[in-house]
């Protein structure tokens, strides 16, 4: 593909990504509290978040295979429709069981959009630009994620806990229109990957035997575990139950993390291409562990915001660095299947994180989940450092070229 066509294809998914993530994050500060309004315990509150992830977990690999067969664009359109309808149904759910069912379907829709989007990026980006271009793309997602929690918190305060779900539906309609008119399959790619595509157990085994790919999968598992278990579940519950913060203040705390993400994402994207994927992943994990360990020691709104800023720095490359590593390591593999498997690991963390941490909180207190997550993150950093192989570093290539000239 020509450079101009590549840039146009990447740009065509920036704006829809902003609205998709704006809608997802609008409900984030009130989701645990809304689930708690059904008079259920912390474990079931966590299940409301994990059910969404379970839907993604079920759909990730099938969606990747379908994206190889029928194209990325169609899957993204269908996924946006499901997200829009289910967000409206969430707001009107009369029982907790129905609320969980709608969250499950919403997770399927999310997988259809996000797995196809990830596959599209794997198609069109070259190794030397992956970190940089993914950082621009990540910035648009973070713009939506940064605005969403604060907007959702104020909407909930003004109109009630169900209002952010209605807002999500409206944003979903905007996303659907933009996806339909702006996103196109790269010419020839869907067809070439679609020929003979299908689930192959030997291919999956080969993918997992690739140490760089498997460590990228482990990193995305840990980040999703932290995001849904800590940031989306335990931080709001800790803020409400221990610090007695209101929904609007909780939304600001979460926005502090996402705004910081936004500020550091582009510089980190350049670092991913220059210094390599592996060092960025390890440093990100270490800083994230420091933030997770600090949350239970906060005693005020200001302190929580300060720790959220540290969390934002730590997760600044969490989206693009493991994805760049996984994409590099599987360049010759079927993109839909490899990206489906990669996202599957993230969604396992998405499912397990809130439930496991909810069980820990029910059997101890709201501080213990933060300590447990810190240990998981530190172990992950050690494993990535020990076993991942660097796939691309411009600094290394420049040093190699200089050595050859000598």
Protein Blocks (a to p, Z undefined) as FASTA:
>chain_A
ZZklmmmmmmmmmmmmmmmmmmmmmmmmmmmmmmmmnopafklmmmmmmmmmmmmmmmmm
mmmmmmmmnojklmmmmmmmmmmmmmmmmmmocbfklmmmmmmmmmmmmmmmmmmmmmmm
mmmpcfklmmmmmmmmmmmmmmmmmmmmmmmmmmmmmnojklmmmmmmmmmmmmmmmmmm
mpccdehklmmmmnopacdfklmmmmmmpmklmmmmmmmmmmmmmmmmmmmmmmmmmmmm
mnopafklmmmmmmmmmmmmmmmmmmmmmmmmmnopklmmmmmmmmmmmmmmmmmmpcbf
klmmmmmmmmmmmmmmmmmmmmmmmmmmmmmpcfklmmmmmmmmmmmmmmmmmmmmmmmm
mmmcfklmmmmmmmmmmmmmmmmmmmpccfbdfklmmmmmmmmmZZ
